[in-house]
Every structure is written in structure tokens, then in C-alpha cells.
């Protein structure tokens, strides 16, 4: 089955600094990939998704992600973080045939002034 | 506004009692899902339903039950057989067919069992 790994449990960055959150996938063919964000005590919101075509995907809130087949990665980036970006971020991949999503374990982002 | 509602936001129960969590959507989505979230474990799928009157077990269905009598509603019952029910529960829905369609999430219900 398809799976994703988020190797960083917790990341701390300064406000205004750049951000990169890692996601590695396990799948032979070109996968569909999603990034979601969860504010404390809230549901998940879709940031962006990749299906095919251009490997650099733009999302909401100034986020982007780049699909790299050679590295089996789909890392999330933002050039300058804001205090409101503090949240937990999840990478996800659908399982073909039954249309379920498999989530990574998440990366918690802390922003320091 | 279209979306998914979960009620209540916080729920407290005594051990040994069954409890039902509500999930309603007005997005006209066919598929609905229930996830459980525990710190450091991401989201784990409990049950899902792709059509009315049909549902499938997810990865951690033991101790839970669901029904799908209406397209817009997918309640989850946490039974007394669930050994560790305290968690954050998220409901989601998905429109369209095929894996390209994203899931939309409700705000969640935090269940505490003592």
C-alpha cells in the first residue's frame, strides 16, 4: 500500500524565516499527494495537492510544494513564515482502489518571534 | 455556507457507556469518513462510507460502529468495547469519484472518557 513518511516531528523557525517540511512517499507509479494543515483543536484544511504535470504546486496561504520523483519527496515550502503558520502539517497519499487517504504522522511547526 | 459540522465540540463520558458522535455535511458528498487522532500518531481511519446504506471498516474499527441512513449524516458510536476511547475524532467527506478529489474535514470532537 502507498505510504508517506514525515521524518520531522517538530520544527521551530523564526518569524520571517523560510520553511521546508519534508514528506517522502512510497509508491512505484506517480502518486497523488496532498498537504493539509491543522490549527490546534481544529479540523484539517487542504493546503495544496499534486496529481500530475508541473512539479511545483502552489497552494493557499503562500505555501508551495515540489514533487521530486528521483527523491520520492513532496516537500512543503514557504519563503517567509508568519506567526499564524504555527500548526501541525500532514502529508497524505490516497490508496488506489478504495480511495482512502493515508496520512503521515505530522510535523508540528512552532514559530518564535 | 457549505461544510461539515460535528457536535459537540467536547464530550465527556463515564467508562462503560456508549457515546454517539454526530457528523453532518451539506456538501452533497457521497463519501464520508471517521478518523481518530492521538498525539504523535497522525490520523487513523476508523470507518468510511462511499454511498448511503454501505460502509467499510478502516484500520482501527474495533470498538466502534457507524450507520449511513442518509447521505448527509454519518454518526459514529464509540462503544464500551473500545479500550482507549479518549481521543480527538475527525469526520471528513469527499465529493466525486476517483482519488483526485480531496477530503474536507469537520472541526472535530474531543472525547474524554473517565
Interface residues (C-beta under 8 A of the other chain):
Chain A: X9 X32 X34 X36 X41 X42 X43 X44 X45 X46 X49 X51 X90 X94 X95 X96 X98 X99 X100 X101 X103 X104 X105 X106
Chain B: X4 X31 X33 X40 X41 X42 X43 X45 X48 X50 X56 X58 X90 X92 X94 X97 X98 X99 X100 X102 X103 X104 X105 X106 X107 X108 X110
